[in-house]
Amino acid sequence: MPSFDITSEVDMVNLKNSIDAASKQITNRYDFKGTSANIDFNEKDKVITLFGDNDFQLDQVKDILLPAMEKKEPESSKRLEHKDVQKVSGNKVKQELRVRDGIDSDLAKKITKLIKDSGMKVQASIQGDTVRVNGAKRDVLQEAIAFVKKSITDFPLKFGNFRD
């Protein structure tokens, strides 16, 4: 029976490269000289921490980072979960951006409900952080891929492991 998997995995190499490129750009900018503007990446916890002297500067750091991420991996900024801006010593501020990896249970339930409510002759099942879709024919599976791509636009999804 033909099937495919819906996943969402972070390309850590591209993510690290985009953070490094944004960090270089920040250190080379004249208006950031002598400030606390910086980007820190905790690879183990998948948390990007942005530092700045004030909220405006923090927004400028974000304006440098997000296009750099989009350039390396399209739609990668959609997987960021923005935490609240925190005050650090003095006037300085920081913000954490958590990188969401994999499909969480709420999104997996939403995808399976969408597929079941669509009336297509396919079955969707949640398997860990992936959603497997089975169908009788390839054409029906391709329609299911197109339907899910059109319906879920707020999180980057990858369709792979297509088996006949």
DSSP file with accessible surface (Angstrom, degrees, kcal/mol):
  #  RESIDUE AA STRUCTURE BP1 BP2  ACC     N-H-->O    O-->H-N    N-H-->O    O-->H-N    TCO  KAPPA ALPHA  PHI   PSI    X-CA   Y-CA   Z-CA
    1    1 A M              0   0  153      0, 0.0   135,-0.1     0, 0.0   136,-0.1   0.000 360.0 360.0 360.0 126.5    0.0    0.0    0.0
    2    2 A P        +     0   0   14      0, 0.0   133,-2.2     0, 0.0     2,-0.3  -0.297 360.0 163.6 -63.8 144.7    1.5    3.4   -1.0
    3    3 A S  E     -AB 134 163A   8    160,-1.8   160,-3.3   131,-0.2     2,-0.3  -0.972  20.9-165.6-153.4 165.1    2.4    5.7    1.8
    4    4 A F  E     -A  133   0A   1    129,-1.8   129,-2.8    -2,-0.3     2,-0.4  -0.962  19.0-125.3-149.4 162.7    4.4    8.9    2.7
    5    5 A D  E     -AB 132 160A  15    155,-3.1   155,-2.5    -2,-0.3     2,-0.6  -0.908   7.5-148.4-113.2 142.1    5.5   10.6    5.9
    6    6 A I  E     +AB 131 159A   0    125,-2.8   125,-2.0    -2,-0.4     2,-0.3  -0.949  34.9 157.6-105.5 119.6    4.9   14.2    7.0
    7    7 A T  E     - B   0 158A  22    151,-2.9   151,-3.6    -2,-0.6     2,-0.2  -0.800  34.3-151.3-131.4 176.2    7.8   15.5    9.1
    8    8 A S        +     0   0    1    121,-0.3    94,-2.7    -2,-0.3     2,-0.4  -0.745  25.5 169.0-153.5  98.5    9.4   18.7   10.1
    9    9 A E        -     0   0  108     -2,-0.2     2,-0.4    92,-0.2    92,-0.1  -0.915  31.5-124.3-117.1 143.5   13.1   18.5   10.9
   10   10 A V        -     0   0   17     -2,-0.4     2,-1.2    89,-0.1     3,-0.1  -0.663  15.5-135.6 -83.4 133.7   15.6   21.4   11.4
   11   11 A D     >  -     0   0   64     -2,-0.4     4,-2.3     1,-0.2     5,-0.2  -0.785  22.6-168.9 -86.5  97.0   18.7   21.4    9.2
   12   12 A M  H  > S+     0   0   42     -2,-1.2     4,-2.7     1,-0.2     5,-0.2   0.830  80.0  55.9 -62.5 -33.1   21.1   22.2   12.0
   13   13 A V  H  > S+     0   0   94      2,-0.2     4,-2.6     1,-0.2    -1,-0.2   0.955 111.1  43.3 -65.4 -47.3   24.0   23.0    9.6
   14   14 A N  H  > S+     0   0   44      2,-0.2     4,-2.4     1,-0.2    -2,-0.2   0.889 114.0  51.9 -65.0 -37.7   22.0   25.6    7.8
   15   15 A L  H  X S+     0   0    7     -4,-2.3     4,-2.1     2,-0.2    -2,-0.2   0.943 111.7  45.6 -63.5 -46.7   20.7   27.0   11.0
   16   16 A K  H  X S+     0   0   84     -4,-2.7     4,-2.6     1,-0.2    -2,-0.2   0.910 112.5  51.5 -63.3 -41.6   24.2   27.3   12.5
   17   17 A N  H  X S+     0   0   68     -4,-2.6     4,-2.5    -5,-0.2    -1,-0.2   0.903 110.2  48.4 -62.6 -41.2   25.5   28.9    9.3
   18   18 A S  H  X S+     0   0    2     -4,-2.4     4,-2.3     2,-0.2    -1,-0.2   0.893 111.9  49.3 -68.8 -36.4   22.8   31.5    9.2
   19   19 A I  H  X S+     0   0    5     -4,-2.1     4,-2.5     2,-0.2    -2,-0.2   0.921 112.0  49.0 -67.4 -40.7   23.4   32.4   12.9
   20   20 A D  H  X S+     0   0   84     -4,-2.6     4,-2.3     2,-0.2    -2,-0.2   0.916 111.2  49.5 -63.6 -41.9   27.1   32.7   12.2
   21   21 A A  H  X S+     0   0   46     -4,-2.5     4,-2.1     2,-0.2    -2,-0.2   0.917 112.2  47.5 -63.8 -41.6   26.5   34.9    9.2
   22   22 A A  H  X S+     0   0    0     -4,-2.3     4,-2.3     1,-0.2    -2,-0.2   0.900 110.4  52.8 -67.1 -37.5   24.1   37.1   11.2
   23   23 A S  H  X S+     0   0   26     -4,-2.5     4,-2.4     1,-0.2    -2,-0.2   0.912 109.3  49.0 -64.0 -41.8   26.7   37.3   14.1
   24   24 A K  H  X S+     0   0  143     -4,-2.3     4,-1.7     1,-0.2    -1,-0.2   0.904 110.3  50.9 -62.4 -42.5   29.4   38.4   11.7
   25   25 A Q  H  X S+     0   0   97     -4,-2.1     4,-1.0     1,-0.2    -2,-0.2   0.894 110.3  49.9 -64.0 -37.5   27.1   41.0   10.2
   26   26 A I  H >< S+     0   0    3     -4,-2.3     3,-0.6     1,-0.2    -2,-0.2   0.919 110.3  48.9 -67.5 -43.0   26.3   42.4   13.7
   27   27 A T  H 3< S+     0   0   85     -4,-2.4    -1,-0.2     1,-0.2    -2,-0.2   0.810 113.1  48.8 -68.4 -25.8   30.0   42.6   14.7
   28   28 A N  H 3< S+     0   0  121     -4,-1.7     2,-0.3    -5,-0.2    -1,-0.2   0.627  86.7 103.7 -88.6 -13.5   30.8   44.4   11.5
   29   29 A R    X<  -     0   0   71     -4,-1.0     3,-0.9    -3,-0.6     4,-0.3  -0.520  65.2-144.4 -75.5 135.7   28.0   47.0   11.7
   30   30 A Y  G >  S+     0   0  208     -2,-0.3     3,-1.4     1,-0.2    -1,-0.1   0.881  97.2  56.2 -66.1 -39.6   29.1   50.5   12.8
   31   31 A D  G 3  S+     0   0   77      1,-0.3    -1,-0.2     3,-0.0    -2,-0.1   0.632 105.8  53.0 -74.0  -8.6   26.0   51.2   14.8
   32   32 A F  G X  S+     0   0   10     -3,-0.9     3,-1.7    -6,-0.2     5,-0.3   0.420  78.1 123.2-100.8   0.6   26.5   48.1   16.9
   33   33 A K  T <  S+     0   0  122     -3,-1.4     3,-0.1    -4,-0.3    -6,-0.0  -0.408  82.6   8.9 -64.4 131.3   30.1   48.9   17.9
   34   34 A G  T 3  S+     0   0   90      1,-0.3    -1,-0.3    -2,-0.1     2,-0.2   0.616 107.4 110.6  76.4  11.6   30.5   49.0   21.7
   35   35 A T  S <  S-     0   0   43     -3,-1.7    -1,-0.3     2,-0.1    -3,-0.1  -0.613  78.8-114.6-109.9 175.6   27.0   47.6   22.4
   36   36 A S        +     0   0   34     -2,-0.2     2,-0.2    -3,-0.1    15,-0.1   0.243  63.3 140.1 -93.9  14.5   25.8   44.3   23.8
   37   37 A A        +     0   0   14     -5,-0.3     2,-0.3   -11,-0.1    15,-0.2  -0.417  27.6 136.9 -62.8 122.4   24.1   43.3   20.5
   38   38 A N  E     -D   51   0B  77     13,-1.5    13,-2.8    -2,-0.2     2,-0.4  -0.988  47.2-134.7-162.7 158.9   24.8   39.6   20.1
   39   39 A I  E     -D   50   0B  10     -2,-0.3     2,-0.4    11,-0.2    11,-0.2  -0.995  19.9-171.3-124.5 129.7   23.3   36.3   19.1
   40   40 A D  E     -D   49   0B  84      9,-3.0     9,-3.5    -2,-0.4     2,-0.5  -0.963   4.7-160.5-121.2 138.8   24.0   33.1   21.1
   41   41 A F  E     -D   48   0B  34     -2,-0.4     2,-0.8     7,-0.2     7,-0.2  -0.971   8.6-162.5-125.7 119.9   22.9   29.6   20.1
   42   42 A N  E  >> -D   47   0B  63      5,-2.9     5,-1.7    -2,-0.5     4,-1.1  -0.875   9.3-172.2 -97.6 102.7   22.5   26.7   22.4
   43   43 A E  T  45S+     0   0   87     -2,-0.8    -1,-0.2     1,-0.2     5,-0.0   0.847  79.3  54.4 -68.6 -33.7   22.6   23.7   20.1
   44   44 A K  T  45S+     0   0  182      1,-0.2    -1,-0.2    -3,-0.1    -2,-0.0   0.938 120.2  30.1 -67.4 -46.4   21.7   21.1   22.7
   45   45 A D  T  45S-     0   0   91      2,-0.1    -1,-0.2    53,-0.0    -2,-0.2   0.506 104.2-128.1 -89.2  -6.8   18.5   22.9   23.8
   46   46 A K  T  <5 +     0   0   56     -4,-1.1    53,-2.7     1,-0.2     2,-0.4   0.952  58.3 143.7  56.4  54.4   17.9   24.4   20.4
   47   47 A V  E   < -DE  42  98B  24     -5,-1.7    -5,-2.9    51,-0.2     2,-0.5  -0.992  38.7-157.7-126.6 127.3   17.5   28.0   21.8
   48   48 A I  E     -DE  41  97B   0     49,-3.1    49,-3.5    -2,-0.4     2,-0.5  -0.912  12.2-160.1-101.2 126.9   18.7   31.1   20.1
   49   49 A T  E     -DE  40  96B  13     -9,-3.5    -9,-3.0    -2,-0.5     2,-0.4  -0.944   0.9-159.8-112.8 125.0   19.2   34.0   22.5
   50   50 A L  E     -DE  39  95B   0     45,-3.2    45,-2.2    -2,-0.5     2,-0.3  -0.873   7.4-164.3-103.3 134.2   19.3   37.6   21.2
   51   51 A F  E     +DE  38  94B  58    -13,-2.8   -13,-1.5    -2,-0.4     2,-0.3  -0.907  16.6 154.2-117.8 147.6   21.0   40.3   23.2
   52   52 A G  E     - E   0  93B   0     41,-2.3    41,-2.8    -2,-0.3     3,-0.1  -0.982  50.4-115.5-162.0 166.1   20.6   44.1   22.8
   53   53 A D  S    S-     0   0   40     -2,-0.3     2,-0.3    39,-0.2    -1,-0.1   0.777  97.3  -5.7 -77.2 -28.7   20.9   47.4   24.7
   54   54 A N  S  > S-     0   0   79     38,-0.1     4,-2.1    39,-0.1     5,-0.2  -0.924  82.7 -87.5-154.0 177.8   17.2   48.2   24.2
   55   55 A D  H  > S+     0   0   84     -2,-0.3     4,-2.3     1,-0.2     5,-0.2   0.870 122.8  54.6 -62.9 -38.3   14.0   46.9   22.5
   56   56 A F  H  > S+     0   0  135      2,-0.2     4,-1.8     1,-0.2    -1,-0.2   0.931 109.7  46.2 -61.4 -45.4   14.8   48.8   19.3
   57   57 A Q  H  > S+     0   0   15      1,-0.2     4,-2.3     2,-0.2    -1,-0.2   0.885 109.7  55.0 -67.4 -34.5   18.3   47.2   19.0
   58   58 A L  H  X S+     0   0    1     -4,-2.1     4,-2.2     1,-0.2    -1,-0.2   0.907 107.2  50.5 -63.2 -40.6   16.8   43.8   19.7
   59   59 A D  H  X S+     0   0   79     -4,-2.3     4,-2.3     1,-0.2    -1,-0.2   0.874 108.3  52.8 -64.7 -36.3   14.4   44.3   16.8
   60   60 A Q  H  X S+     0   0   40     -4,-1.8     4,-1.0     2,-0.2    -2,-0.2   0.902 107.6  50.7 -65.4 -39.8   17.3   45.2   14.6
   61   61 A V  H >X S+     0   0    0     -4,-2.3     4,-2.5     1,-0.2     3,-0.6   0.922 111.0  49.1 -63.3 -41.3   19.2   42.1   15.6
   62   62 A K  H 3X S+     0   0   33     -4,-2.2     4,-2.6     1,-0.2    -2,-0.2   0.888 106.0  57.1 -63.0 -39.3   16.0   40.1   14.7
   63   63 A D  H 3< S+     0   0  112     -4,-2.3    -1,-0.2     1,-0.2    -2,-0.2   0.711 111.8  42.9 -65.6 -21.1   15.8   41.9   11.3
   64   64 A I  H <X S+     0   0   12     -4,-1.0     4,-1.2    -3,-0.6    -2,-0.2   0.856 116.8  45.7 -86.6 -42.2   19.3   40.7   10.6
   65   65 A L  H  X S+     0   0    0     -4,-2.5     4,-2.3     2,-0.2     5,-0.2   0.935 106.6  54.5 -70.4 -48.6   18.8   37.1   11.8
   66   66 A L  H  X S+     0   0   40     -4,-2.6     4,-2.5     1,-0.2     5,-0.2   0.913 109.4  45.6 -62.2 -44.5   15.5   36.2   10.3
   67   67 A P  H  > S+     0   0   76      0, 0.0     4,-2.1     0, 0.0    -1,-0.2   0.885 111.4  54.6 -64.7 -33.2   16.4   37.0    6.6
   68   68 A A  H  X S+     0   0   16     -4,-1.2     4,-1.5     2,-0.2    -2,-0.2   0.903 110.4  46.4 -64.2 -38.7   19.7   35.1    7.1
   69   69 A M  H  X S+     0   0    2     -4,-2.3     4,-2.7     1,-0.2    -1,-0.2   0.918 111.9  50.2 -68.0 -42.2   17.7   32.1    8.2
   70   70 A E  H  < S+     0   0   65     -4,-2.5    -2,-0.2     1,-0.2    -1,-0.2   0.834 106.8  56.1 -64.6 -32.5   15.2   32.4    5.4
   71   71 A K  H  < S+     0   0  184     -4,-2.1    -1,-0.2    -5,-0.2    -2,-0.2   0.890 114.1  38.4 -67.1 -39.6   18.1   32.6    2.9
   72   72 A K  H  < S+     0   0   95     -4,-1.5    -2,-0.2     1,-0.3    -1,-0.2   0.875 136.2  11.0 -78.5 -40.9   19.6   29.3    4.0
   73   73 A E  S >< S-     0   0   24     -4,-2.7     3,-1.7    -5,-0.2    -1,-0.3  -0.888  83.1-126.5-143.7 107.9   16.4   27.4    4.6
   74   74 A P  T 3  S+     0   0   99      0, 0.0    -3,-0.1     0, 0.0    -4,-0.1  -0.217  92.2  10.9 -56.4 143.6   13.0   28.8    3.4
   75   75 A E  T >  S+     0   0   85      1,-0.1     3,-0.9     3,-0.0     4,-0.4   0.576  87.1 126.6  65.7  13.0   10.2   29.0    6.0
   76   76 A S  G X   +     0   0    4     -3,-1.7     3,-1.1     1,-0.2     4,-0.1   0.805  63.8  62.9 -72.1 -24.5   12.7   28.3    8.8
   77   77 A S  G >  S+     0   0   33      1,-0.2     3,-1.1    -4,-0.2    -1,-0.2   0.727  91.3  67.8 -72.6 -16.3   11.7   31.5   10.7
   78   78 A K  G <  S+     0   0   77     -3,-0.9    -1,-0.2     1,-0.2    -2,-0.2   0.729  92.2  60.2 -71.9 -21.1    8.1   30.0   11.1
   79   79 A R  G <  S+     0   0    4     -3,-1.1    21,-2.4    -4,-0.4     2,-0.4   0.462  82.7 105.2 -87.4   1.8    9.5   27.3   13.4
   80   80 A L  E <   -F   99   0B  10     -3,-1.1     2,-0.7    19,-0.2    19,-0.2  -0.662  58.6-153.2 -85.3 134.3   10.7   29.8   15.9
   81   81 A E  E     -F   98   0B  63     17,-2.8    17,-2.4    -2,-0.4     2,-0.5  -0.923  16.9-142.8-105.8 110.2    8.8   30.3   19.1
   82   82 A H  E     -F   97   0B  89     -2,-0.7    15,-0.2    15,-0.2     2,-0.1  -0.625  13.8-159.2 -80.0 121.1    9.3   33.8   20.4
   83   83 A K        -     0   0   77     13,-2.6     3,-0.1    -2,-0.5     2,-0.0  -0.397  35.8 -77.0 -86.3 173.0    9.6   34.1   24.2
   84   84 A D        -     0   0  140     -2,-0.1    12,-0.5     1,-0.1     2,-0.3  -0.356  49.7-101.9 -70.8 151.5    9.0   37.4   26.1
   85   85 A V        -     0   0   66     10,-0.1     2,-0.4    -3,-0.1    10,-0.2  -0.576  41.8-155.3 -73.5 131.5   11.7   40.1   26.1
   86   86 A Q  E     -G   94   0B  86      8,-3.3     8,-2.3    -2,-0.3     2,-0.4  -0.880  12.9-124.5-113.7 143.9   13.5   40.0   29.4
   87   87 A K  E     -G   93   0B 157     -2,-0.4     6,-0.3     6,-0.2     2,-0.2  -0.682  29.3-170.7 -82.5 134.2   15.4   42.8   31.2
   88   88 A V        -     0   0   59      4,-3.3     4,-0.1    -2,-0.4     6,-0.0  -0.591  48.8 -38.3-113.1-179.0   19.0   42.0   32.0
   89   89 A S  S >  S-     0   0   93     -2,-0.2     3,-1.2     2,-0.1    -1,-0.2  -0.042 117.1 -14.3 -45.2 133.7   21.4   44.0   34.2
   90   90 A G  T 3  S-     0   0   69      1,-0.2    -2,-0.0    -3,-0.1   -37,-0.0  -0.492 128.5 -30.9  73.2-136.9   21.0   47.7   33.7
   91   91 A N  T 3  S+     0   0  138     -2,-0.2    -1,-0.2    -4,-0.1    -2,-0.1   0.457 103.4 119.9 -93.3  -4.8   19.0   48.7   30.6
   92   92 A K    <   -     0   0   88     -3,-1.2    -4,-3.3    -4,-0.1     2,-0.3  -0.248  44.1-162.0 -68.7 151.7   20.0   45.7   28.5
   93   93 A V  E     -EG  52  87B   2    -41,-2.8   -41,-2.3    -6,-0.3     2,-0.3  -0.899   8.1-168.7-130.4 159.7   17.4   43.2   27.2
   94   94 A K  E     -EG  51  86B  53     -8,-2.3    -8,-3.3    -2,-0.3     2,-0.4  -0.979   3.1-163.2-145.0 156.1   17.4   39.7   25.8
   95   95 A Q  E     -E   50   0B  11    -45,-2.2   -45,-3.2    -2,-0.3     2,-0.4  -0.995  11.9-142.8-141.7 137.3   15.0   37.4   24.1
   96   96 A E  E     -E   49   0B  61    -12,-0.5   -13,-2.6    -2,-0.4     2,-0.5  -0.825   7.9-164.5-101.3 137.6   15.0   33.7   23.6
   97   97 A L  E     -EF  48  82B   0    -49,-3.5   -49,-3.1    -2,-0.4     2,-0.4  -0.978  12.1-151.9-118.9 113.5   13.8   32.1   20.4
   98   98 A R  E     -EF  47  81B  92    -17,-2.4   -17,-2.8    -2,-0.5     2,-0.7  -0.741  10.9-136.2 -89.1 132.1   13.1   28.4   20.8
   99   99 A V  E     - F   0  80B   3    -53,-2.7     2,-0.5    -2,-0.4   -19,-0.2  -0.776  16.5-143.6 -88.7 117.1   13.5   26.3   17.6
  100  100 A R        -     0   0   72    -21,-2.4     2,-0.4    -2,-0.7   -54,-0.0  -0.716  19.0-170.6 -84.9 126.3   10.7   23.8   17.3
  101  101 A D        +     0   0   69     -2,-0.5   -92,-0.2   -92,-0.1    -2,-0.0  -0.955  48.3   4.3-120.6 134.3   11.8   20.5   15.8
  102  102 A G  S    S-     0   0    6    -94,-2.7     2,-0.6    -2,-0.4    28,-0.1  -0.082  97.3 -62.4  82.8 171.7    9.5   17.8   14.7
  103  103 A I        -     0   0    5     26,-1.3   -95,-0.0   -97,-0.1    -1,-0.0  -0.852  52.7-140.0 -96.7 118.9    5.7   17.8   14.7
  104  104 A D     >  -     0   0   81     -2,-0.6     4,-2.4     1,-0.1     5,-0.2  -0.272  27.8-102.1 -74.2 167.3    4.2   18.3   18.1
  105  105 A S  H  > S+     0   0   74      1,-0.2     4,-2.5     2,-0.2     5,-0.2   0.852 118.8  54.7 -63.3 -35.4    1.1   16.3   19.1
  106  106 A D  H  > S+     0   0  112      2,-0.2     4,-2.0     1,-0.2    -1,-0.2   0.934 111.8  43.4 -64.5 -44.7   -1.3   19.2   18.6
  107  107 A L  H  > S+     0   0   18      2,-0.2     4,-2.6     1,-0.2    -2,-0.2   0.891 112.6  53.4 -67.5 -38.5   -0.2   19.8   15.0
  108  108 A A  H  X S+     0   0    2     -4,-2.4     4,-2.5     1,-0.2    -2,-0.2   0.921 110.0  47.7 -62.3 -41.9   -0.2   16.1   14.3
  109  109 A K  H  X S+     0   0  122     -4,-2.5     4,-2.4     1,-0.2    -1,-0.2   0.894 111.2  51.5 -64.5 -39.4   -3.8   15.8   15.5
  110  110 A K  H  X S+     0   0   97     -4,-2.0     4,-2.5     2,-0.2    -2,-0.2   0.919 110.8  48.1 -63.6 -42.4   -4.7   18.9   13.4
  111  111 A I  H  X S+     0   0    0     -4,-2.6     4,-2.4     2,-0.2    -2,-0.2   0.935 112.8  47.0 -65.3 -46.3   -3.2   17.3   10.3
  112  112 A T  H  X S+     0   0   16     -4,-2.5     4,-2.5     1,-0.2     5,-0.2   0.908 112.7  49.8 -64.5 -37.8   -4.9   13.9   10.8
  113  113 A K  H  X S+     0   0  127     -4,-2.4     4,-2.7    -5,-0.2    -1,-0.2   0.920 110.1  51.2 -65.5 -41.4   -8.2   15.6   11.4
  114  114 A L  H  X S+     0   0   48     -4,-2.5     4,-1.0     1,-0.2    -2,-0.2   0.924 112.3  46.1 -58.9 -45.7   -7.8   17.7    8.2
  115  115 A I  H  X>S+     0   0    0     -4,-2.4     5,-0.6     1,-0.2     4,-0.5   0.920 114.4  46.9 -66.9 -41.8   -7.1   14.7    6.2
  116  116 A K  H ><5S+     0   0  136     -4,-2.5     3,-0.8     1,-0.2    -1,-0.2   0.892 113.3  48.6 -67.8 -37.9  -10.0   12.7    7.6
  117  117 A D  H 3<5S+     0   0  110     -4,-2.7    -1,-0.2     1,-0.2    -2,-0.2   0.673  96.8  73.0 -75.4 -15.5  -12.4   15.6    7.2
  118  118 A S  H 3<5S-     0   0   42     -4,-1.0    -1,-0.2    -3,-0.4    -2,-0.2   0.725  99.1-129.6 -72.9 -21.9  -11.3   16.1    3.5
  119  119 A G  T <<5 +     0   0   61     -3,-0.8    -3,-0.1    -4,-0.5     2,-0.1   0.530  56.0 145.8  86.4   3.9  -13.1   13.0    2.4
  120  120 A M      < -     0   0   39     -5,-0.6     2,-1.9     1,-0.1    -1,-0.3  -0.428  62.0-112.2 -72.9 154.2  -10.1   11.6    0.5
  121  121 A K  S    S+     0   0  173     -2,-0.1    15,-0.8    -3,-0.1     2,-0.3  -0.423  81.6 104.7 -87.4  63.1   -9.6    7.9    0.5
  122  122 A V  E     -C  135   0A  10     -2,-1.9     2,-0.4    -7,-0.2    13,-0.2  -0.949  60.2-137.7-136.1 157.8   -6.5    8.0    2.7
  123  123 A Q  E     -C  134   0A 107     11,-2.8    11,-3.0    -2,-0.3     2,-0.4  -0.969  14.3-160.2-118.3 135.4   -5.7    7.1    6.3
  124  124 A A  E     +C  133   0A   8     -2,-0.4     2,-0.4     9,-0.2     9,-0.2  -0.931  10.9 179.9-115.1 136.2   -3.5    9.3    8.5
  125  125 A S  E     -C  132   0A  44      7,-2.7     7,-2.8    -2,-0.4     2,-0.5  -0.995  26.7-124.3-137.1 144.2   -1.8    8.0   11.6
  126  126 A I  E     +C  131   0A  75     -2,-0.4     2,-0.4     5,-0.2     5,-0.2  -0.742  25.9 179.0 -88.4 127.4    0.5    9.7   14.2
  127  127 A Q  E >   -C  130   0A  89      3,-2.9     3,-1.2    -2,-0.5     2,-0.4  -0.809  60.8 -65.1-130.4  89.6    3.8    7.9   14.7
  128  128 A G  T 3  S-     0   0   72     -2,-0.4    -1,-0.0     1,-0.2     0, 0.0  -0.540 117.5 -13.9  70.9-121.1    5.9    9.8   17.2
  129  129 A D  T 3  S+     0   0   87     -2,-0.4   -26,-1.3    -3,-0.1     2,-0.3   0.093 128.0  73.4-103.8  23.8    6.8   13.1   15.7
  130  130 A T  E <   - C   0 127A  24     -3,-1.2    -3,-2.9  -123,-0.1     2,-0.5  -0.908  69.2-139.4-128.1 160.6    5.7   12.1   12.2
  131  131 A V  E     -AC   6 126A   0   -125,-2.0  -125,-2.8    -2,-0.3     2,-0.5  -0.988  16.6-154.9-119.8 121.3    2.4   11.6   10.5
  132  132 A R  E     -AC   5 125A  49     -7,-2.8    -7,-2.7    -2,-0.5     2,-0.5  -0.845   5.7-162.1 -98.6 133.1    2.1    8.6    8.1
  133  133 A V  E     -AC   4 124A   0   -129,-2.8  -129,-1.8    -2,-0.5     2,-0.4  -0.968   5.5-169.2-118.1 125.3   -0.5    8.8    5.4
  134  134 A N  E     +AC   3 123A  44    -11,-3.0   -11,-2.8    -2,-0.5     2,-0.3  -0.884  11.9 164.4-112.5 145.8   -1.6    5.5    3.5
  135  135 A G  E     - C   0 122A   0   -133,-2.2   -13,-0.2    -2,-0.4     3,-0.1  -0.966  44.3-117.2-153.4 168.1   -3.7    5.3    0.4
  136  136 A A  S    S+     0   0   76    -15,-0.8     2,-0.3    -2,-0.3    -1,-0.1   0.856  95.5  28.3 -78.1 -34.8   -4.7    2.9   -2.3
  137  137 A K  S  > S-     0   0  140      1,-0.1     4,-1.5  -136,-0.1     3,-0.1  -0.911  72.2-124.5-130.1 156.4   -3.2    4.9   -5.2
  138  138 A R  H  > S+     0   0  115     -2,-0.3     4,-2.4     1,-0.2     5,-0.2   0.865 109.7  59.1 -62.0 -40.2   -0.3    7.3   -5.8
  139  139 A D  H  > S+     0   0  103      1,-0.2     4,-2.0     2,-0.2    -1,-0.2   0.891 103.9  50.3 -60.7 -39.1   -2.5    9.9   -7.3
  140  140 A V  H  > S+     0   0   30      1,-0.2     4,-2.1     2,-0.2    -1,-0.2   0.904 110.2  50.7 -66.8 -38.5   -4.6   10.1   -4.1
  141  141 A L  H  X S+     0   0    0     -4,-1.5     4,-2.4     2,-0.2    -2,-0.2   0.897 108.5  51.4 -66.3 -39.0   -1.5   10.5   -2.0
  142  142 A Q  H  X S+     0   0   99     -4,-2.4     4,-2.3     1,-0.2    -1,-0.2   0.886 109.1  50.8 -66.0 -35.8   -0.3   13.3   -4.2
  143  143 A E  H  X S+     0   0  117     -4,-2.0     4,-2.5     2,-0.2    -1,-0.2   0.900 109.0  52.0 -65.0 -38.3   -3.6   15.0   -3.8
  144  144 A A  H  X S+     0   0    0     -4,-2.1     4,-2.6     2,-0.2     5,-0.2   0.902 108.4  50.6 -65.3 -40.3   -3.3   14.6    0.0
  145  145 A I  H  X S+     0   0   27     -4,-2.4     4,-2.6     2,-0.2     5,-0.2   0.948 112.0  47.0 -61.3 -47.4    0.2   16.2   -0.1
  146  146 A A  H  X S+     0   0   59     -4,-2.3     4,-2.0     1,-0.2    -2,-0.2   0.908 112.3  50.8 -62.0 -39.5   -1.2   19.2   -2.1
  147  147 A F  H  X S+     0   0   52     -4,-2.5     4,-2.2     2,-0.2    -1,-0.2   0.924 112.0  45.3 -65.1 -45.5   -4.1   19.5    0.3
  148  148 A V  H  X S+     0   0    1     -4,-2.6     4,-2.8     2,-0.2    -2,-0.2   0.910 111.4  53.2 -66.8 -40.6   -1.9   19.5    3.4
  149  149 A K  H  < S+     0   0  128     -4,-2.6    -1,-0.2    -5,-0.2    -2,-0.2   0.903 113.4  44.1 -59.5 -40.1    0.6   22.0    1.8
  150  150 A K  H  < S+     0   0  158     -4,-2.0    -1,-0.2    -5,-0.2    -2,-0.2   0.872 118.1  43.7 -72.8 -35.2   -2.3   24.4    1.1
  151  151 A S  H  < S+     0   0   41     -4,-2.2     2,-0.8     1,-0.2    -2,-0.2   0.880 109.7  53.0 -81.2 -41.0   -4.0   23.9    4.5
  152  152 A I     <  +     0   0    8     -4,-2.8    -1,-0.2    -5,-0.2     5,-0.2  -0.841  57.3 143.3-102.3 102.0   -1.0   24.2    6.9
  153  153 A T        +     0   0   88     -2,-0.8    -1,-0.2    -3,-0.1    -2,-0.1   0.478  57.4  71.4-114.7  -5.7    1.0   27.3    6.1
  154  154 A D  S    S+     0   0   93      1,-0.1    -1,-0.1     2,-0.0    -2,-0.1   0.437 100.3  41.7 -95.1   2.6    2.1   28.4    9.6
  155  155 A F  S    S-     0   0   11    -76,-0.0     2,-0.4    -3,-0.0    -1,-0.1  -0.987  87.5-112.2-148.2 134.9    4.7   25.7   10.1
  156  156 A P        -     0   0   10      0, 0.0     2,-0.3     0, 0.0    -3,-0.1  -0.535  38.2-172.8 -73.6 124.4    7.3   24.2    7.6
  157  157 A L        -     0   0   27     -2,-0.4     2,-0.4    -5,-0.2  -149,-0.2  -0.887  12.4-152.6-116.5 148.7    6.4   20.6    6.7
  158  158 A K  E     -B    7   0A  84   -151,-3.6  -151,-2.9    -2,-0.3     2,-0.6  -0.968   4.9-152.9-121.1 138.4    8.5   18.1    4.7
  159  159 A F  E     +B    6   0A  49     -2,-0.4     2,-0.2  -153,-0.2  -153,-0.2  -0.941  38.1 129.9-112.8 118.2    6.9   15.3    2.8
  160  160 A G  E     +B    5   0A  30   -155,-2.5  -155,-3.1    -2,-0.6     3,-0.2  -0.814  29.2  69.7-150.7-170.5    9.2   12.3    2.3
  161  161 A N  E     -     0   0A  71     -2,-0.2     2,-0.5     1,-0.2    -1,-0.1   0.883  61.8-175.3  55.6  41.8    9.6    8.5    2.5
  162  162 A F  E     -     0   0A  69   -158,-0.1     2,-0.4    -3,-0.1  -158,-0.2  -0.559   2.4-173.8 -72.2 119.2    7.2    8.1   -0.4
  163  163 A R  E      B    3   0A 131   -160,-3.3  -160,-1.8    -2,-0.5    -3,-0.0  -0.931 360.0 360.0-120.7 143.1    6.7    4.3   -0.9
  164  164 A D              0   0  126     -2,-0.4   -27,-0.0  -162,-0.2  -160,-0.0  -0.711 360.0 360.0-101.7 360.0    4.8    2.6   -3.6
